[in-house]
């Protein structure tokens, strides 16, 4: 039996990199081709600054290589694409390249993010890497924002491109003609996938605009109550800077932390709570009553993964109510005394 040829023996690296570059331009996703042993075939297209930075760490690089080879093994057995955790909470896709019915190489696309980062996790990661949080977040947010379904769509659409690569390998046709066909496919990718990404960015921008301009405090926590994000208004109300609150558990600002635990039990059961009045301690030690409306955040599978809500200071309202009650009672007592005095006279 003759030895199976490598991909580069059938298709020039220049042609492969041209195809790869077109795909990267169309989708905005970094990509590279590797052989069955994980060795790089092509130069990575549009490499992310984050990936270049973190892979200088041997531990991270070795772990990523191990995960990748495990994904190779699984894809070889199933012949299907794989969505893999590439680093931190970031993902990539793995698409097999077939020639004559055999997987001969893999196409890897990523890093991509599915949402915004967990600040506490980012802080811990920065300590491991020895870089500052602002730099890490800047690199993180520069990654393409896609949902899992869109990442899978990118991988599946690449199967069409992989078929073209297979045809080039089998027929030995001129690369120029095939690259033109690939470019046409990428135009379709650009129209379909980039439109979806634009929709996601628009929604994210709308969310942040609303989040940062409302007059009430607004916050997002994970399932365990760790503050993922809080707007500047909310931080000001509590007397903190935003970075002082992000990464802390929300119940640390409660005068009675057990009230927060009871609140979450009720919230996770009902799905939302309106007009809850926690007693909160500000940074300066002052204690006030607040009003909050909160709702759960669910993932695509319906699982609760966090909480989002708005809050406002209603301490003045509570005190006004108390003063009004005292005044009313005093007036009633005074009237009663006057009536008694009138009868006595």
C-alpha positions as CSV (number, residue, x, y, z in Angstrom):
1,X,0.0,0.0,0.0
2,X,1.4,3.4,-1.0
3,X,2.0,6.0,1.7
4,X,-0.7,8.6,1.8
5,X,0.5,12.0,0.5
6,X,0.4,15.0,2.7
7,X,-1.8,18.0,1.9
8,X,1.1,20.1,0.8
9,X,2.3,17.5,-1.6
10,X,-1.0,17.8,-3.4
11,X,-1.7,21.5,-3.0
12,X,0.8,24.3,-2.7
13,X,1.1,26.1,0.6
14,X,0.6,29.4,-1.3
15,X,-2.8,28.2,-2.6
16,X,-3.8,26.9,0.9
17,X,-2.8,30.2,2.5
18,X,-4.8,32.2,-0.1
19,X,-7.9,30.1,0.6
20,X,-7.3,30.5,4.3
21,X,-6.8,34.3,4.1
22,X,-10.0,34.7,2.1
23,X,-11.9,32.8,4.8
24,X,-10.4,34.8,7.6
25,X,-11.2,38.1,5.9
26,X,-14.8,37.1,5.3
27,X,-15.5,35.8,8.8
28,X,-13.1,37.9,10.9
29,X,-11.8,34.7,12.5
30,X,-8.2,33.8,12.9
31,X,-7.4,30.4,11.2
32,X,-4.7,27.9,10.4
33,X,-4.3,24.5,8.9
34,X,-2.6,21.6,10.7
35,X,-1.7,18.0,9.8
36,X,-3.0,15.0,11.7
37,X,-0.1,15.2,14.3
38,X,-0.9,18.9,15.1
39,X,2.0,20.3,13.1
40,X,1.3,23.7,11.4
41,X,0.8,23.5,7.7
42,X,0.0,27.2,6.9
43,X,0.9,30.5,8.5
44,X,-1.9,31.6,10.7
45,X,-4.2,34.2,9.2
46,X,-5.1,37.2,11.3
47,X,-3.6,35.9,14.5
48,X,-5.1,37.5,17.6
49,X,-2.9,39.4,20.0
50,X,-4.3,37.6,22.9
51,X,-3.4,34.2,21.5
52,X,0.1,35.3,20.6
53,X,0.5,36.6,24.2
54,X,-0.8,33.7,26.2
55,X,0.9,30.9,24.2
56,X,4.2,32.3,25.3
57,X,3.3,30.6,28.6
58,X,4.4,27.0,28.2
59,X,1.8,25.6,30.6
60,X,-1.0,27.2,28.6
61,X,0.6,26.2,25.2
62,X,1.0,22.6,26.3
63,X,-2.6,22.4,27.6
64,X,-4.0,23.9,24.4
65,X,-2.0,21.4,22.3
66,X,-3.3,18.5,24.4
67,X,-6.9,19.6,24.0
68,X,-6.4,20.1,20.2
69,X,-5.0,16.5,19.7
70,X,-8.0,15.1,21.7
71,X,-10.3,17.0,19.3
72,X,-8.3,15.6,16.3
73,X,-8.9,12.0,17.6
74,X,-12.6,12.6,18.1
75,X,-13.0,14.2,14.7
76,X,-11.1,11.4,13.0
77,X,-13.5,8.9,14.5
78,X,-16.7,10.8,13.7
79,X,-15.7,12.7,10.6
80,X,-17.5,15.7,12.1
81,X,-16.6,19.2,13.1
82,X,-15.7,20.0,16.7
83,X,-16.3,23.1,18.8
84,X,-13.4,23.2,21.3
85,X,-12.5,25.3,24.4
86,X,-9.2,26.7,23.1
87,X,-8.2,29.0,26.0
88,X,-9.9,30.4,29.1
89,X,-13.6,30.8,28.2
90,X,-12.8,31.2,24.5
91,X,-13.5,28.7,21.7
92,X,-12.5,27.6,18.3
93,X,-13.8,25.2,15.7
94,X,-12.1,22.2,14.1
95,X,-13.1,21.2,10.6
96,X,-11.6,18.1,8.9
97,X,-10.3,18.3,5.4
98,X,-11.0,15.1,3.3
99,X,-9.2,13.9,0.3
100,X,-10.5,10.6,-1.3
101,X,-12.7,10.0,1.7
102,X,-9.8,10.3,4.2
103,X,-9.1,13.0,6.6
104,X,-5.8,14.4,5.6
105,X,-5.6,17.6,7.7
106,X,-7.6,20.0,9.8
107,X,-8.7,23.6,9.6
108,X,-8.9,25.5,12.9
109,X,-10.8,28.7,13.3
110,X,-10.6,30.8,16.5
111,X,-10.3,32.4,19.1
112,X,-13.8,33.6,19.4
113,X,-15.9,34.8,22.4
114,X,-19.5,34.0,23.1
115,X,-20.0,37.0,25.4
116,X,-18.3,39.3,27.9
117,X,-15.6,38.0,30.2
118,X,-15.9,37.1,33.9
119,X,-13.8,39.9,35.5
120,X,-12.8,37.8,38.5
121,X,-11.5,35.0,36.3
122,X,-9.7,37.6,34.1
123,X,-8.0,39.0,37.2
124,X,-6.8,35.6,38.3
125,X,-5.6,34.8,34.8
126,X,-3.7,38.1,34.6
127,X,-1.9,37.2,37.8
128,X,-0.8,33.9,36.2
129,X,0.4,35.6,33.0
130,X,2.0,38.6,34.7
131,X,0.1,41.2,32.7
132,X,-2.3,44.0,33.7
133,X,-6.1,43.6,33.6
134,X,-6.7,46.5,31.2
135,X,-4.3,45.0,28.6
136,X,-5.9,41.6,28.9
137,X,-9.4,43.0,28.5
138,X,-8.4,45.1,25.5
139,X,-7.1,42.0,23.8
140,X,-10.1,39.9,24.9
141,X,-12.7,42.4,23.5
142,X,-10.9,42.6,20.2
143,X,-11.8,39.0,19.5
144,X,-14.8,38.3,17.3
145,X,-18.1,38.0,19.1
146,X,-20.2,35.1,17.9
147,X,-22.7,32.7,19.3
148,X,-22.0,29.0,19.4
149,X,-24.5,28.4,16.6
150,X,-22.6,30.9,14.3
151,X,-19.3,29.3,15.1
152,X,-20.7,25.9,14.1
153,X,-22.1,27.6,10.9
154,X,-18.6,28.8,10.1
155,X,-17.2,25.3,10.6
156,X,-19.9,23.7,8.4
157,X,-19.5,26.3,5.7
158,X,-15.8,25.6,5.6
159,X,-16.7,22.0,4.6
160,X,-17.7,23.4,1.3
161,X,-14.3,25.1,1.0
162,X,-12.6,21.9,2.1
163,X,-14.4,20.1,-0.8
164,X,-12.7,22.6,-3.2
165,X,-9.4,21.9,-1.6
166,X,-10.0,18.2,-2.2
167,X,-10.8,18.9,-5.8
168,X,-7.6,20.8,-6.3
169,X,-5.7,18.0,-4.8
170,X,-7.4,15.3,-6.9
171,X,-7.5,17.1,-10.2
172,X,-4.3,19.1,-10.0
173,X,-6.2,22.0,-11.5
174,X,-4.9,25.5,-11.7
175,X,-5.0,27.1,-8.3
176,X,-6.1,30.5,-9.7
177,X,-9.4,29.2,-11.0
178,X,-10.2,27.4,-7.7
179,X,-9.2,30.4,-5.6
180,X,-11.7,32.4,-7.6
181,X,-14.4,29.9,-6.7
182,X,-13.4,30.1,-3.0
183,X,-13.5,33.9,-3.1
184,X,-17.1,33.6,-4.4
185,X,-18.0,31.3,-1.5
186,X,-16.4,33.8,0.9
187,X,-18.6,36.6,-0.4
188,X,-21.5,34.4,0.6
189,X,-19.8,33.9,4.0
190,X,-19.3,37.6,4.3
191,X,-23.0,38.3,3.6
192,X,-24.4,35.6,5.9
193,X,-21.9,35.4,8.8
194,X,-20.8,39.0,9.1
195,X,-24.5,40.1,9.1
196,X,-25.1,37.9,12.1
197,X,-22.0,39.3,13.8
198,X,-23.1,42.8,13.2
199,X,-26.5,42.0,14.7
200,X,-24.7,40.7,17.8
201,X,-22.4,43.8,18.1
202,X,-25.5,46.1,17.6
203,X,-27.3,44.3,20.4
204,X,-24.2,44.5,22.6
205,X,-23.7,48.2,21.9
206,X,-27.4,48.8,22.6
207,X,-27.1,47.0,25.9
208,X,-24.0,48.9,27.0
209,X,-25.5,52.2,25.9
210,X,-28.6,51.5,28.0
211,X,-26.6,50.0,30.8
212,X,-24.3,53.1,31.1
213,X,-26.9,55.9,30.6
214,X,-29.8,55.0,32.9
215,X,-30.2,57.0,36.1
216,X,-30.5,53.9,38.3
217,X,-27.8,51.5,39.3
218,X,-27.6,48.4,37.0
219,X,-25.6,45.3,37.7
220,X,-24.9,41.8,36.4
221,X,-23.8,38.9,38.5
222,X,-22.9,35.3,37.8
223,X,-24.9,32.4,39.4
224,X,-22.9,32.6,42.6
225,X,-23.5,36.3,43.0
226,X,-20.1,37.6,41.9
227,X,-20.5,41.0,40.2
228,X,-19.5,40.7,36.6
229,X,-20.5,44.3,35.6
230,X,-22.0,47.3,37.3
231,X,-22.6,50.7,35.7
232,X,-21.0,53.9,36.9
233,X,-24.3,55.2,38.4
234,X,-24.6,52.1,40.5
235,X,-21.0,52.4,41.7
236,X,-21.5,56.0,42.6
237,X,-24.7,55.3,44.5
238,X,-22.8,52.7,46.6
239,X,-19.8,55.1,47.0
240,X,-17.3,52.8,45.1
241,X,-15.3,52.9,41.9
242,X,-16.6,50.2,39.4
243,X,-13.3,48.2,39.6
244,X,-13.7,48.0,43.4
245,X,-17.1,46.2,43.0
246,X,-16.4,44.0,40.0
247,X,-15.3,40.5,41.2
248,X,-16.9,40.9,44.6
249,X,-20.0,39.0,45.8
250,X,-23.1,41.2,45.8
251,X,-24.0,40.1,49.3
252,X,-20.9,41.8,50.7
253,X,-22.7,45.2,50.4
254,X,-25.8,43.8,52.3
255,X,-26.0,44.7,56.0
256,X,-27.5,41.3,56.5
257,X,-25.8,38.9,53.9
258,X,-28.4,36.2,54.6
259,X,-31.0,38.5,53.1
260,X,-29.2,38.1,49.7
261,X,-29.2,34.3,50.0
262,X,-32.9,34.3,50.7
263,X,-33.4,36.7,47.8
264,X,-31.6,34.4,45.4
265,X,-33.5,31.3,46.5
266,X,-36.8,33.2,45.8
267,X,-35.5,34.7,42.5
268,X,-34.2,31.4,41.1
269,X,-37.6,29.9,41.9
270,X,-39.7,32.7,40.4
271,X,-37.5,34.0,37.6
272,X,-37.9,37.7,38.6
273,X,-38.5,39.8,41.7
274,X,-39.8,43.4,41.8
275,X,-39.6,46.0,44.6
276,X,-37.3,44.0,46.9
277,X,-35.9,46.3,49.6
278,X,-32.5,45.2,50.9
279,X,-30.6,47.1,53.7
280,X,-27.3,48.0,52.2
281,X,-24.0,49.3,53.6
282,X,-22.2,52.0,51.5
283,X,-18.4,52.2,51.3
284,X,-18.4,55.0,53.9
285,X,-20.2,52.8,56.4
286,X,-23.6,54.5,56.0
287,X,-26.5,52.1,55.9
288,X,-29.5,52.7,53.6
289,X,-32.6,51.0,52.2
290,X,-32.6,50.3,48.5
291,X,-35.2,49.0,46.0
292,X,-34.2,46.5,43.4
293,X,-35.9,44.8,40.5
294,X,-34.0,41.7,39.3
295,X,-34.4,38.9,36.8
296,X,-32.4,35.7,36.0
297,X,-30.1,35.2,33.0
298,X,-30.4,31.9,31.2
299,X,-28.2,30.3,28.6
300,X,-29.4,28.8,25.3
301,X,-30.3,25.6,27.2
302,X,-32.5,27.4,29.7
303,X,-30.1,27.0,32.6
304,X,-29.8,29.9,35.0
305,X,-26.3,31.4,34.8
306,X,-26.7,34.7,36.5
307,X,-28.7,37.7,37.6
308,X,-29.3,41.2,36.2
309,X,-31.1,44.0,37.9
310,X,-31.5,47.7,38.6
311,X,-31.5,49.4,42.0
312,X,-32.1,52.8,43.5
313,X,-31.7,54.5,46.9
314,X,-35.1,54.8,48.6
315,X,-33.8,55.6,52.1
316,X,-35.3,59.1,52.0
317,X,-38.7,57.5,51.1
318,X,-38.5,55.1,54.0
319,X,-37.5,57.9,56.5
320,X,-40.3,60.2,55.1
321,X,-42.8,57.4,55.7
322,X,-41.6,56.9,59.3
323,X,-41.7,60.7,59.9
324,X,-45.2,60.8,58.4
325,X,-46.3,57.9,60.6
326,X,-44.9,59.6,63.7
327,X,-46.5,62.9,62.8
328,X,-49.8,61.3,62.2
329,X,-49.7,59.5,65.5
330,X,-48.7,62.7,67.3
331,X,-51.6,64.6,65.7
332,X,-54.1,61.8,66.7
333,X,-52.8,61.9,70.3
334,X,-52.9,65.7,70.4
335,X,-56.5,65.7,69.1
336,X,-57.5,63.1,71.6
337,X,-56.0,65.2,74.4
338,X,-57.8,68.4,73.3
339,X,-61.1,66.5,73.1
340,X,-60.6,65.2,76.6
341,X,-59.7,68.7,77.9
342,X,-62.7,70.2,76.2
343,X,-65.0,67.6,77.9
344,X,-63.4,68.3,81.3
345,X,-64.1,72.0,81.0
